[in-house]
Amino acid sequence: MTVTCARCGNTREGAGKTGLPGALGNEIEQRVCAECWKEWTAAQIRVINHYGLRPALREDREKLYGFTREFLNLAT
């Protein structure tokens, strides 16, 4: 599926299945290109380490989702 990416503004192949649940996962699949999604998957490791996030904990996972939305230029 081709999308006009919310982050870079280019029309490219979409991110496809991201493995993220719910509305955020669906929004990424529909509004983010594969290239920007790939950039985020690399950057999120640095974010997790920098902030000491533990994605297994709901509170930390929600923070990570917020960083995801911010990086990908998705509205909250």
N, CA, C and O atoms as a Tripos MOL2 file, in Angstrom:
@<TRIPOS>MOLECULE
protein
  304   303    76     0     0
PROTEIN
NO_CHARGES

@<TRIPOS>ATOM
      1 N           0.8480   -1.1760    0.0000 N.3       1 MET1
      2 CA          0.0000    0.0000    0.0000 C.3       1 MET1
      3 C           0.8980    1.2450    0.0000 C.2       1 MET1
      4 O           1.8850    1.3130    0.7330 O.2       1 MET1
      5 N           0.5450    2.1980   -0.8120 N.am      2 THR2
      6 CA          1.2610    3.4690   -0.8940 C.3       2 THR2
      7 C           0.5910    4.4810    0.0300 C.2       2 THR2
      8 O          -0.6360    4.5570    0.1030 O.2       2 THR2
      9 N           1.4160    5.2590    0.7360 N.am      3 VAL3
     10 CA          0.9070    6.2820    1.6520 C.3       3 VAL3
     11 C           1.6430    7.5960    1.4220 C.2       3 VAL3
     12 O           2.7690    7.6180    0.9270 O.2       3 VAL3
     13 N           0.9880    8.6790    1.7880 N.am      4 THR4
     14 CA          1.6880    9.9580    1.8920 C.3       4 THR4
     15 C           2.0790   10.0770    3.3490 C.2       4 THR4
     16 O           1.2240   10.2140    4.2240 O.2       4 THR4
     17 N           3.3610   10.0260    3.6010 N.am      5 CYS5
     18 CA          3.8830    9.8990    4.9550 C.3       5 CYS5
     19 C           3.6650   11.1660    5.7860 C.2       5 CYS5
     20 O           3.9240   12.2810    5.3330 O.2       5 CYS5
     21 N           3.1830   10.9610    7.0070 N.am      6 ALA6
     22 CA          2.9550   12.0690    7.9380 C.3       6 ALA6
     23 C           4.2730   12.7000    8.3840 C.2       6 ALA6
     24 O           4.2970   13.8720    8.7580 O.2       6 ALA6
     25 N           5.3530   11.9510    8.3510 N.am      7 ARG7
     26 CA          6.6340   12.4690    8.8170 C.3       7 ARG7
     27 C           7.4090   13.1880    7.7160 C.2       7 ARG7
     28 O           7.8060   14.3400    7.8940 O.2       7 ARG7
     29 N           7.6270   12.5220    6.5790 N.am      8 CYS8
     30 CA          8.4830   13.0910    5.5410 C.3       8 CYS8
     31 C           7.7000   13.7590    4.4080 C.2       8 CYS8
     32 O           8.2620   14.5310    3.6310 O.2       8 CYS8
     33 N           6.3940   13.4570    4.3190 N.am      9 GLY9
     34 CA          5.5610   14.0710    3.2870 C.3       9 GLY9
     35 C           5.6600   13.4240    1.9170 C.2       9 GLY9
     36 O           4.9620   13.8340    0.9890 O.2       9 GLY9
     37 N           6.5200   12.4150    1.7730 N.am     10 ASN10
     38 CA          6.6720   11.7300    0.4930 C.3      10 ASN10
     39 C           5.6190   10.6470    0.3270 C.2      10 ASN10
     40 O           5.1220   10.0940    1.3080 O.2      10 ASN10
     41 N           5.2850   10.3480   -0.9200 N.am     11 THR11
     42 CA          4.3770    9.2490   -1.2130 C.3      11 THR11
     43 C           5.2330    8.0350   -1.5270 C.2      11 THR11
     44 O           5.9510    8.0010   -2.5260 O.2      11 THR11
     45 N           5.1420    7.0370   -0.6540 N.am     12 ARG12
     46 CA          5.9800    5.8380   -0.7460 C.3      12 ARG12
     47 C           5.2090    4.6230   -0.2630 C.2      12 ARG12
     48 O           4.0430    4.7020    0.1230 O.2      12 ARG12
     49 N           5.9030    3.5020   -0.3010 N.am     13 GLU13
     50 CA          5.3550    2.2670    0.2470 C.3      13 GLU13
     51 C           5.1360    2.4620    1.7440 C.2      13 GLU13
     52 O           5.9910    3.0120    2.4380 O.2      13 GLU13
     53 N           3.9780    2.0040    2.2390 N.am     14 GLY14
     54 CA          3.6500    2.1600    3.6470 C.3      14 GLY14
     55 C           4.4410    1.2350    4.5450 C.2      14 GLY14
     56 O           5.1030    0.3080    4.0790 O.2      14 GLY14
     57 N           4.3670    1.4940    5.8250 N.am     15 ALA15
     58 CA          5.1080    0.7300    6.8330 C.3      15 ALA15
     59 C           4.6310   -0.7170    6.9110 C.2      15 ALA15
     60 O           5.4020   -1.5960    7.2980 O.2      15 ALA15
     61 N           3.3790   -0.9800    6.5530 N.am     16 GLY16
     62 CA          2.8500   -2.3340    6.6690 C.3      16 GLY16
     63 C           2.5660   -2.6690    8.1220 C.2      16 GLY16
     64 O           2.3910   -1.7770    8.9520 O.2      16 GLY16
     65 N           2.5220   -3.9450    8.4210 N.am     17 LYS17
     66 CA          2.2380   -4.3970    9.7940 C.3      17 LYS17
     67 C           3.3940   -4.0320   10.7020 C.2      17 LYS17
     68 O           4.5410   -4.3990   10.4460 O.2      17 LYS17
     69 N           3.0830   -3.3040   11.7690 N.am     18 THR18
     70 CA          4.1190   -2.8130   12.6720 C.3      18 THR18
     71 C           4.2550   -3.6580   13.9360 C.2      18 THR18
     72 O           5.2840   -3.6150   14.6100 O.2      18 THR18
     73 N           3.2360   -4.4090   14.2460 N.am     19 GLY19
     74 CA          3.2570   -5.1760   15.4820 C.3      19 GLY19
     75 C           2.7420   -4.3890   16.6730 C.2      19 GLY19
     76 O           2.6460   -4.9210   17.7790 O.2      19 GLY19
     77 N           2.4070   -3.1110   16.4490 N.am     20 LEU20
     78 CA          1.8460   -2.2960   17.5280 C.3      20 LEU20
     79 C           0.3380   -2.4880   17.5740 C.2      20 LEU20
     80 O          -0.3060   -2.5620   16.5280 O.2      20 LEU20
     81 N          -0.2280   -2.5680   18.7630 N.am     21 PRO21
     82 CA         -1.6610   -2.8060   18.8990 C.3      21 PRO21
     83 C          -2.5000   -1.5450   18.7020 C.2      21 PRO21
     84 O          -2.0030   -0.4240   18.8060 O.2      21 PRO21
     85 N          -3.7440   -1.7540   18.4240 N.am     22 GLY22
     86 CA         -4.7460   -0.7000   18.4560 C.3      22 GLY22
     87 C          -4.6050    0.4190   17.4610 C.2      22 GLY22
     88 O          -4.0730    0.2560   16.3640 O.2      22 GLY22
     89 N          -5.1080    1.5770   17.8900 N.am     23 ALA23
     90 CA         -5.1970    2.7450   17.0230 C.3      23 ALA23
     91 C          -3.8380    3.2270   16.5430 C.2      23 ALA23
     92 O          -3.7070    3.6330   15.3880 O.2      23 ALA23
     93 N          -2.8210    3.1920   17.4010 N.am     24 LEU24
     94 CA         -1.5020    3.6670   17.0050 C.3      24 LEU24
     95 C          -0.9450    2.7960   15.8820 C.2      24 LEU24
     96 O          -0.4480    3.3190   14.8850 O.2      24 LEU24
     97 N          -1.0210    1.4930   16.0310 N.am     25 GLY25
     98 CA         -0.5490    0.5810   14.9900 C.3      25 GLY25
     99 C          -1.2650    0.8010   13.6740 C.2      25 GLY25
    100 O          -0.6400    0.8270   12.6140 O.2      25 GLY25
    101 N          -2.5900    0.9620   13.7440 N.am     26 ASN26
    102 CA         -3.3810    1.2080   12.5340 C.3      26 ASN26
    103 C          -3.0070    2.5270   11.8760 C.2      26 ASN26
    104 O          -2.8910    2.6070   10.6530 O.2      26 ASN26
    105 N          -2.8190    3.5530   12.6820 N.am     27 GLU27
    106 CA         -2.4640    4.8690   12.1450 C.3      27 GLU27
    107 C          -1.1010    4.8330   11.4530 C.2      27 GLU27
    108 O          -0.9270    5.4200   10.3850 O.2      27 GLU27
    109 N          -0.1520    4.1530   12.0550 N.am     28 ILE28
    110 CA          1.1740    4.0380   11.4430 C.3      28 ILE28
    111 C           1.0740    3.2970   10.1170 C.2      28 ILE28
    112 O           1.6730    3.7180    9.1270 O.2      28 ILE28
    113 N           0.3350    2.2110   10.0870 N.am     29 GLU29
    114 CA          0.1710    1.4390    8.8600 C.3      29 GLU29
    115 C          -0.4340    2.2780    7.7370 C.2      29 GLU29
    116 O          -0.0990    2.0880    6.5680 O.2      29 GLU29
    117 N          -1.3210    3.2050    8.0910 N.am     30 GLN30
    118 CA         -2.0320    3.9990    7.0900 C.3      30 GLN30
    119 C          -1.3540    5.3190    6.7480 C.2      30 GLN30
    120 O          -1.6330    5.8950    5.6970 O.2      30 GLN30
    121 N          -0.4530    5.8210    7.6290 N.am     31 ARG31
    122 CA          0.0630    7.1810    7.4330 C.3      31 ARG31
    123 C           1.5760    7.3310    7.4340 C.2      31 ARG31
    124 O           2.0810    8.4440    7.2820 O.2      31 ARG31
    125 N           2.3180    6.2240    7.6040 N.am     32 VAL32
    126 CA          3.7770    6.3250    7.7060 C.3      32 VAL32
    127 C           4.4200    5.4250    6.6510 C.2      32 VAL32
    128 O           3.9980    4.2880    6.4410 O.2      32 VAL32
    129 N           5.4510    5.9620    5.9940 N.am     33 CYS33
    130 CA          6.1500    5.1710    4.9750 C.3      33 CYS33
    131 C           7.1210    4.1890    5.6390 C.2      33 CYS33
    132 O           7.5140    4.3610    6.7920 O.2      33 CYS33
    133 N           7.4870    3.1780    4.8940 N.am     34 ALA34
    134 CA          8.3820    2.1400    5.4010 C.3      34 ALA34
    135 C           9.7390    2.7130    5.8130 C.2      34 ALA34
    136 O          10.3300    2.2630    6.7940 O.2      34 ALA34
    137 N          10.2310    3.6990    5.0700 N.am     35 GLU35
    138 CA         11.5350    4.2840    5.3730 C.3      35 GLU35
    139 C          11.5260    4.9940    6.7290 C.2      35 GLU35
    140 O          12.4380    4.8040    7.5330 O.2      35 GLU35
    141 N          10.5060    5.8040    6.9830 N.am     36 CYS36
    142 CA         10.4230    6.5000    8.2740 C.3      36 CYS36
    143 C          10.1790    5.5210    9.4140 C.2      36 CYS36
    144 O          10.6900    5.7170   10.5160 O.2      36 CYS36
    145 N           9.4090    4.4750    9.1630 N.am     37 TRP37
    146 CA          9.1860    3.4630   10.1960 C.3      37 TRP37
    147 C          10.5060    2.7810   10.5350 C.2      37 TRP37
    148 O          10.7840    2.5250   11.7070 O.2      37 TRP37
    149 N          11.3140    2.4880    9.5370 N.am     38 LYS38
    150 CA         12.6180    1.8670    9.7600 C.3      38 LYS38
    151 C          13.5110    2.7890   10.5900 C.2      38 LYS38
    152 O          14.2180    2.3320   11.4880 O.2      38 LYS38
    153 N          13.4780    4.0880   10.2860 N.am     39 GLU39
    154 CA         14.2570    5.0500   11.0620 C.3      39 GLU39
    155 C          13.8130    5.0390   12.5230 C.2      39 GLU39
    156 O          14.6450    5.0810   13.4290 O.2      39 GLU39
    157 N          12.4940    4.9810   12.7480 N.am     40 TRP40
    158 CA         12.0020    4.9760   14.1170 C.3      40 TRP40
    159 C          12.3990    3.7020   14.8560 C.2      40 TRP40
    160 O          12.7590    3.7680   16.0320 O.2      40 TRP40
    161 N          12.3430    2.5600   14.2060 N.am     41 THR41
    162 CA         12.7020    1.3180   14.9020 C.3      41 THR41
    163 C          14.1470    1.3540   15.3790 C.2      41 THR41
    164 O          14.4710    0.7670   16.4120 O.2      41 THR41
    165 N          15.0180    2.0340   14.6430 N.am     42 ALA42
    166 CA         16.4080    2.1960   15.0900 C.3      42 ALA42
    167 C          16.4920    3.2380   16.2070 C.2      42 ALA42
    168 O          17.2120    3.0390   17.1850 O.2      42 ALA42
    169 N          15.7690    4.3340   16.0700 N.am     43 ALA43
    170 CA         15.8260    5.4270   17.0550 C.3      43 ALA43
    171 C          15.1840    5.0320   18.3800 C.2      43 ALA43
    172 O          15.6160    5.5020   19.4330 O.2      43 ALA43
    173 N          14.1690    4.1840   18.3500 N.am     44 GLN44
    174 CA         13.4680    3.8630   19.5910 C.3      44 GLN44
    175 C          14.3720    3.1290   20.5830 C.2      44 GLN44
    176 O          14.1700    3.2320   21.7930 O.2      44 GLN44
    177 N          15.3390    2.4080   20.0970 N.am     45 ILE45
    178 CA         16.2880    1.7380   20.9920 C.3      45 ILE45
    179 C          17.0620    2.7840   21.7960 C.2      45 ILE45
    180 O          17.2630    2.6380   23.0010 O.2      45 ILE45
    181 N          17.4860    3.8290   21.1090 N.am     46 ARG46
    182 CA         18.1990    4.9120   21.8060 C.3      46 ARG46
    183 C          17.2770    5.6110   22.8020 C.2      46 ARG46
    184 O          17.7090    5.9590   23.9010 O.2      46 ARG46
    185 N          16.0160    5.8190   22.4330 N.am     47 VAL47
    186 CA         15.0460    6.4660   23.3260 C.3      47 VAL47
    187 C          14.8290    5.6100   24.5740 C.2      47 VAL47
    188 O          14.8270    6.1190   25.6950 O.2      47 VAL47
    189 N          14.6460    4.3130   24.3670 N.am     48 ILE48
    190 CA         14.4410    3.4000   25.5020 C.3      48 ILE48
    191 C          15.6310    3.4570   26.4520 C.2      48 ILE48
    192 O          15.4610    3.5530   27.6670 O.2      48 ILE48
    193 N          16.8230    3.3980   25.8960 N.am     49 ASN49
    194 CA         18.0180    3.4240   26.7330 C.3      49 ASN49
    195 C          18.2200    4.7780   27.4050 C.2      49 ASN49
    196 O          18.5630    4.8340   28.5860 O.2      49 ASN49
    197 N          18.0140    5.8600   26.6790 N.am     50 HIS50
    198 CA         18.2240    7.2010   27.2240 C.3      50 HIS50
    199 C          17.3090    7.4800   28.4140 C.2      50 HIS50
    200 O          17.7450    8.0190   29.4320 O.2      50 HIS50
    201 N          16.0480    7.1100   28.2770 N.am     51 TYR51
    202 CA         15.0760    7.3930   29.3370 C.3      51 TYR51
    203 C          14.9230    6.2330   30.3280 C.2      51 TYR51
    204 O          14.1620    6.3390   31.2910 O.2      51 TYR51
    205 N          15.6300    5.1440   30.1010 N.am     52 GLY52
    206 CA         15.5350    3.9930   30.9960 C.3      52 GLY52
    207 C          14.1510    3.3730   30.9990 C.2      52 GLY52
    208 O          13.6730    2.9110   32.0350 O.2      52 GLY52
    209 N          13.5090    3.3620   29.8430 N.am     53 LEU53
    210 CA         12.1510    2.8320   29.7520 C.3      53 LEU53
    211 C          12.1530    1.3100   29.7990 C.2      53 LEU53
    212 O          13.0680    0.6520   29.3050 O.2      53 LEU53
    213 N          11.1120    0.7800   30.4010 N.am     54 ARG54
    214 CA         10.9000   -0.6650   30.4430 C.3      54 ARG54
    215 C           9.5700   -0.9380   29.7580 C.2      54 ARG54
    216 O           8.5200   -0.8780   30.3980 O.2      54 ARG54
    217 N           9.6030   -1.2400   28.4490 N.am     55 PRO55
    218 CA          8.3660   -1.3920   27.6820 C.3      55 PRO55
    219 C           7.3960   -2.4400   28.2250 C.2      55 PRO55
    220 O           6.2200   -2.4320   27.8630 O.2      55 PRO55
    221 N           7.8600   -3.3260   29.0710 N.am     56 ALA56
    222 CA          6.9560   -4.3070   29.6650 C.3      56 ALA56
    223 C           5.9920   -3.6530   30.6520 C.2      56 ALA56
    224 O           4.9330   -4.2060   30.9500 O.2      56 ALA56
    225 N           6.3610   -2.4680   31.1610 N.am     57 LEU57
    226 CA          5.4970   -1.7390   32.0900 C.3      57 LEU57
    227 C           4.5840   -0.7990   31.3200 C.2      57 LEU57
    228 O           5.0370   -0.0600   30.4460 O.2      57 LEU57
    229 N           3.3180   -0.8290   31.6410 N.am     58 ARG58
    230 CA          2.3330   -0.0340   30.9110 C.3      58 ARG58
    231 C           2.7010    1.4510   30.8570 C.2      58 ARG58
    232 O           2.6290    2.0700   29.7950 O.2      58 ARG58
    233 N           3.0910    2.0180   31.9890 N.am     59 GLU59
    234 CA          3.4290    3.4440   32.0530 C.3      59 GLU59
    235 C           4.5730    3.7910   31.0920 C.2      59 GLU59
    236 O           4.5080    4.7850   30.3680 O.2      59 GLU59
    237 N           5.6030    2.9700   31.0950 N.am     60 ASP60
    238 CA          6.7390    3.2140   30.2030 C.3      60 ASP60
    239 C           6.3690    2.9920   28.7440 C.2      60 ASP60
    240 O           6.8440    3.7040   27.8590 O.2      60 ASP60
    241 N           5.5270    2.0090   28.5010 N.am     61 ARG61
    242 CA          5.0620    1.7400   27.1390 C.3      61 ARG61
    243 C           4.2750    2.9310   26.6010 C.2      61 ARG61
    244 O           4.4190    3.2980   25.4350 O.2      61 ARG61
    245 N           3.4500    3.5280   27.4430 N.am     62 GLU62
    246 CA          2.6790    4.7080   27.0340 C.3      62 GLU62
    247 C           3.6130    5.8770   26.7040 C.2      62 GLU62
    248 O           3.3790    6.6120   25.7450 O.2      62 GLU62
    249 N           4.6680    6.0410   27.5010 N.am     63 LYS63
    250 CA          5.6550    7.0850   27.2030 C.3      63 LYS63
    251 C           6.3150    6.8230   25.8540 C.2      63 LYS63
    252 O           6.5000    7.7390   25.0530 O.2      63 LYS63
    253 N           6.6650    5.5690   25.6120 N.am     64 LEU64
    254 CA          7.2950    5.2030   24.3430 C.3      64 LEU64
    255 C           6.3400    5.4650   23.1750 C.2      64 LEU64
    256 O           6.7680    5.9260   22.1170 O.2      64 LEU64
    257 N           5.0610    5.1750   23.3610 N.am     65 TYR65
    258 CA          4.0740    5.4650   22.3100 C.3      65 TYR65
    259 C           4.0110    6.9740   22.0410 C.2      65 TYR65
    260 O           3.8430    7.3960   20.8970 O.2      65 TYR65
    261 N           4.1450    7.7780   23.0890 N.am     66 GLY66
    262 CA          4.1670    9.2290   22.9020 C.3      66 GLY66
    263 C           5.3660    9.6690   22.0840 C.2      66 GLY66
    264 O           5.2370   10.5030   21.1880 O.2      66 GLY66
    265 N           6.5410    9.1090   22.3870 N.am     67 PHE67
    266 CA          7.7370    9.4040   21.5940 C.3      67 PHE67
    267 C           7.5550    8.9320   20.1490 C.2      67 PHE67
    268 O           8.0210    9.5830   19.2140 O.2      67 PHE67
    269 N           6.8810    7.8080   19.9760 N.am     68 THR68
    270 CA          6.6240    7.2770   18.6350 C.3      68 THR68
    271 C           5.7810    8.2730   17.8420 C.2      68 THR68
    272 O           6.1070    8.6070   16.7030 O.2      68 THR68
    273 N           4.6970    8.7430   18.4550 N.am     69 ARG69
    274 CA          3.8230    9.7190   17.7870 C.3      69 ARG69
    275 C           4.5810   10.9930   17.4380 C.2      69 ARG69
    276 O           4.4180   11.5450   16.3500 O.2      69 ARG69
    277 N           5.4100   11.4540   18.3700 N.am     70 GLU70
    278 CA          6.1780   12.6790   18.1540 C.3      70 GLU70
    279 C           7.1580   12.5010   16.9860 C.2      70 GLU70
    280 O           7.2190   13.3470   16.0940 O.2      70 GLU70
    281 N           7.9090   11.4230   16.9920 N.am     71 PHE71
    282 CA          8.9060   11.1660   15.9490 C.3      71 PHE71
    283 C           8.2550   11.0500   14.5730 C.2      71 PHE71
    284 O           8.7840   11.5520   13.5810 O.2      71 PHE71
    285 N           7.1020   10.3820   14.5240 N.am     72 LEU72
    286 CA          6.4370   10.1350   13.2440 C.3      72 LEU72
    287 C           5.4650   11.2410   12.8460 C.2      72 LEU72
    288 O           4.7860   11.1470   11.8230 O.2      72 LEU72
    289 N           5.4070   12.2950   13.6700 N.am     73 ASN73
    290 CA          4.5490   13.4440   13.3770 C.3      73 ASN73
    291 C           3.0690   13.0610   13.2980 C.2      73 ASN73
    292 O           2.3470   13.4940   12.4000 O.2      73 ASN73
    293 N           2.6420   12.2470   14.2500 N.am     74 LEU74
    294 CA          1.2480   11.8210   14.3370 C.3      74 LEU74
    295 C           0.5840   12.5660   15.4870 C.2      74 LEU74
    296 O           1.1640   12.6950   16.5660 O.2      74 LEU74
    297 N          -0.6090   13.0470   15.2620 N.am     75 ALA75
    298 CA         -1.3390   13.7810   16.3090 C.3      75 ALA75
    299 C          -1.6860   12.8450   17.4520 C.2      75 ALA75
    300 O          -1.8600   11.6430   17.2560 O.2      75 ALA75
    301 N          -1.7850   13.4060   18.6410 N.am     76 THR76
    302 CA         -2.1500   12.5970   19.8090 C.3      76 THR76
    303 C          -3.6420   12.4620   19.9280 C.2      76 THR76
    304 O          -4.1310   11.8140   20.8530 O.2      76 THR76
@<TRIPOS>BOND
     1     1     2 1
     2     2     3 1
     3     3     4 2
     4     3     5 am
     5     5     6 1
     6     6     7 1
     7     7     8 2
     8     7     9 am
     9     9    10 1
    10    10    11 1
    11    11    12 2
    12    11    13 am
    13    13    14 1
    14    14    15 1
    15    15    16 2
    16    15    17 am
    17    17    18 1
    18    18    19 1
    19    19    20 2
    20    19    21 am
    21    21    22 1
    22    22    23 1
    23    23    24 2
    24    23    25 am
    25    25    26 1
    26    26    27 1
    27    27    28 2
    28    27    29 am
    29    29    30 1
    30    30    31 1
    31    31    32 2
    32    31    33 am
    33    33    34 1
    34    34    35 1
    35    35    36 2
    36    35    37 am
    37    37    38 1
    38    38    39 1
    39    39    40 2
    40    39    41 am
    41    41    42 1
    42    42    43 1
    43    43    44 2
    44    43    45 am
    45    45    46 1
    46    46    47 1
    47    47    48 2
    48    47    49 am
    49    49    50 1
    50    50    51 1
    51    51    52 2
    52    51    53 am
    53    53    54 1
    54    54    55 1
    55    55    56 2
    56    55    57 am
    57    57    58 1
    58    58    59 1
    59    59    60 2
    60    59    61 am
    61    61    62 1
    62    62    63 1
    63    63    64 2
    64    63    65 am
    65    65    66 1
    66    66    67 1
    67    67    68 2
    68    67    69 am
    69    69    70 1
    70    70    71 1
    71    71    72 2
    72    71    73 am
    73    73    74 1
    74    74    75 1
    75    75    76 2
    76    75    77 am
    77    77    78 1
    78    78    79 1
    79    79    80 2
    80    79    81 am
    81    81    82 1
    82    82    83 1
    83    83    84 2
    84    83    85 am
    85    85    86 1
    86    86    87 1
    87    87    88 2
    88    87    89 am
    89    89    90 1
    90    90    91 1
    91    91    92 2
    92    91    93 am
    93    93    94 1
    94    94    95 1
    95    95    96 2
    96    95    97 am
    97    97    98 1
    98    98    99 1
    99    99   100 2
   100    99   101 am
   101   101   102 1
   102   102   103 1
   103   103   104 2
   104   103   105 am
   105   105   106 1
   106   106   107 1
   107   107   108 2
   108   107   109 am
   109   109   110 1
   110   110   111 1
   111   111   112 2
   112   111   113 am
   113   113   114 1
   114   114   115 1
   115   115   116 2
   116   115   117 am
   117   117   118 1
   118   118   119 1
   119   119   120 2
   120   119   121 am
   121   121   122 1
   122   122   123 1
   123   123   124 2
   124   123   125 am
   125   125   126 1
   126   126   127 1
   127   127   128 2
   128   127   129 am
   129   129   130 1
   130   130   131 1
   131   131   132 2
   132   131   133 am
   133   133   134 1
   134   134   135 1
   135   135   136 2
   136   135   137 am
   137   137   138 1
   138   138   139 1
   139   139   140 2
   140   139   141 am
   141   141   142 1
   142   142   143 1
   143   143   144 2
   144   143   145 am
   145   145   146 1
   146   146   147 1
   147   147   148 2
   148   147   149 am
   149   149   150 1
   150   150   151 1
   151   151   152 2
   152   151   153 am
   153   153   154 1
   154   154   155 1
   155   155   156 2
   156   155   157 am
   157   157   158 1
   158   158   159 1
   159   159   160 2
   160   159   161 am
   161   161   162 1
   162   162   163 1
   163   163   164 2
   164   163   165 am
   165   165   166 1
   166   166   167 1
   167   167   168 2
   168   167   169 am
   169   169   170 1
   170   170   171 1
   171   171   172 2
   172   171   173 am
   173   173   174 1
   174   174   175 1
   175   175   176 2
   176   175   177 am
   177   177   178 1
   178   178   179 1
   179   179   180 2
   180   179   181 am
   181   181   182 1
   182   182   183 1
   183   183   184 2
   184   183   185 am
   185   185   186 1
   186   186   187 1
   187   187   188 2
   188   187   189 am
   189   189   190 1
   190   190   191 1
   191   191   192 2
   192   191   193 am
   193   193   194 1
   194   194   195 1
   195   195   196 2
   196   195   197 am
   197   197   198 1
   198   198   199 1
   199   199   200 2
   200   199   201 am
   201   201   202 1
   202   202   203 1
   203   203   204 2
   204   203   205 am
   205   205   206 1
   206   206   207 1
   207   207   208 2
   208   207   209 am
   209   209   210 1
   210   210   211 1
   211   211   212 2
   212   211   213 am
   213   213   214 1
   214   214   215 1
   215   215   216 2
   216   215   217 am
   217   217   218 1
   218   218   219 1
   219   219   220 2
   220   219   221 am
   221   221   222 1
   222   222   223 1
   223   223   224 2
   224   223   225 am
   225   225   226 1
   226   226   227 1
   227   227   228 2
   228   227   229 am
   229   229   230 1
   230   230   231 1
   231   231   232 2
   232   231   233 am
   233   233   234 1
   234   234   235 1
   235   235   236 2
   236   235   237 am
   237   237   238 1
   238   238   239 1
   239   239   240 2
   240   239   241 am
   241   241   242 1
   242   242   243 1
   243   243   244 2
   244   243   245 am
   245   245   246 1
   246   246   247 1
   247   247   248 2
   248   247   249 am
   249   249   250 1
   250   250   251 1
   251   251   252 2
   252   251   253 am
   253   253   254 1
   254   254   255 1
   255   255   256 2
   256   255   257 am
   257   257   258 1
   258   258   259 1
   259   259   260 2
   260   259   261 am
   261   261   262 1
   262   262   263 1
   263   263   264 2
   264   263   265 am
   265   265   266 1
   266   266   267 1
   267   267   268 2
   268   267   269 am
   269   269   270 1
   270   270   271 1
   271   271   272 2
   272   271   273 am
   273   273   274 1
   274   274   275 1
   275   275   276 2
   276   275   277 am
   277   277   278 1
   278   278   279 1
   279   279   280 2
   280   279   281 am
   281   281   282 1
   282   282   283 1
   283   283   284 2
   284   283   285 am
   285   285   286 1
   286   286   287 1
   287   287   288 2
   288   287   289 am
   289   289   290 1
   290   290   291 1
   291   291   292 2
   292   291   293 am
   293   293   294 1
   294   294   295 1
   295   295   296 2
   296   295   297 am
   297   297   298 1
   298   298   299 1
   299   299   300 2
   300   299   301 am
   301   301   302 1
   302   302   303 1
   303   303   304 2
@<TRIPOS>SUBSTRUCTURE
     1 MET1         2 RESIDUE 1 A MET
     2 THR2         6 RESIDUE 1 A THR
     3 VAL3        10 RESIDUE 1 A VAL
     4 THR4        14 RESIDUE 1 A THR
     5 CYS5        18 RESIDUE 1 A CYS
     6 ALA6        22 RESIDUE 1 A ALA
     7 ARG7        26 RESIDUE 1 A ARG
     8 CYS8        30 RESIDUE 1 A CYS
     9 GLY9        34 RESIDUE 1 A GLY
    10 ASN10       38 RESIDUE 1 A ASN
    11 THR11       42 RESIDUE 1 A THR
    12 ARG12       46 RESIDUE 1 A ARG
    13 GLU13       50 RESIDUE 1 A GLU
    14 GLY14       54 RESIDUE 1 A GLY
    15 ALA15       58 RESIDUE 1 A ALA
    16 GLY16       62 RESIDUE 1 A GLY
    17 LYS17       66 RESIDUE 1 A LYS
    18 THR18       70 RESIDUE 1 A THR
    19 GLY19       74 RESIDUE 1 A GLY
    20 LEU20       78 RESIDUE 1 A LEU
    21 PRO21       82 RESIDUE 1 A PRO
    22 GLY22       86 RESIDUE 1 A GLY
    23 ALA23       90 RESIDUE 1 A ALA
    24 LEU24       94 RESIDUE 1 A LEU
    25 GLY25       98 RESIDUE 1 A GLY
    26 ASN26      102 RESIDUE 1 A ASN
    27 GLU27      106 RESIDUE 1 A GLU
    28 ILE28      110 RESIDUE 1 A ILE
    29 GLU29      114 RESIDUE 1 A GLU
    30 GLN30      118 RESIDUE 1 A GLN
    31 ARG31      122 RESIDUE 1 A ARG
    32 VAL32      126 RESIDUE 1 A VAL
    33 CYS33      130 RESIDUE 1 A CYS
    34 ALA34      134 RESIDUE 1 A ALA
    35 GLU35      138 RESIDUE 1 A GLU
    36 CYS36      142 RESIDUE 1 A CYS
    37 TRP37      146 RESIDUE 1 A TRP
    38 LYS38      150 RESIDUE 1 A LYS
    39 GLU39      154 RESIDUE 1 A GLU
    40 TRP40      158 RESIDUE 1 A TRP
    41 THR41      162 RESIDUE 1 A THR
    42 ALA42      166 RESIDUE 1 A ALA
    43 ALA43      170 RESIDUE 1 A ALA
    44 GLN44      174 RESIDUE 1 A GLN
    45 ILE45      178 RESIDUE 1 A ILE
    46 ARG46      182 RESIDUE 1 A ARG
    47 VAL47      186 RESIDUE 1 A VAL
    48 ILE48      190 RESIDUE 1 A ILE
    49 ASN49      194 RESIDUE 1 A ASN
    50 HIS50      198 RESIDUE 1 A HIS
    51 TYR51      202 RESIDUE 1 A TYR
    52 GLY52      206 RESIDUE 1 A GLY
    53 LEU53      210 RESIDUE 1 A LEU
    54 ARG54      214 RESIDUE 1 A ARG
    55 PRO55      218 RESIDUE 1 A PRO
    56 ALA56      222 RESIDUE 1 A ALA
    57 LEU57      226 RESIDUE 1 A LEU
    58 ARG58      230 RESIDUE 1 A ARG
    59 GLU59      234 RESIDUE 1 A GLU
    60 ASP60      238 RESIDUE 1 A ASP
    61 ARG61      242 RESIDUE 1 A ARG
    62 GLU62      246 RESIDUE 1 A GLU
    63 LYS63      250 RESIDUE 1 A LYS
    64 LEU64      254 RESIDUE 1 A LEU
    65 TYR65      258 RESIDUE 1 A TYR
    66 GLY66      262 RESIDUE 1 A GLY
    67 PHE67      266 RESIDUE 1 A PHE
    68 THR68      270 RESIDUE 1 A THR
    69 ARG69      274 RESIDUE 1 A ARG
    70 GLU70      278 RESIDUE 1 A GLU
    71 PHE71      282 RESIDUE 1 A PHE
    72 LEU72      286 RESIDUE 1 A LEU
    73 ASN73      290 RESIDUE 1 A ASN
    74 LEU74      294 RESIDUE 1 A LEU
    75 ALA75      298 RESIDUE 1 A ALA
    76 THR76      302 RESIDUE 1 A THR
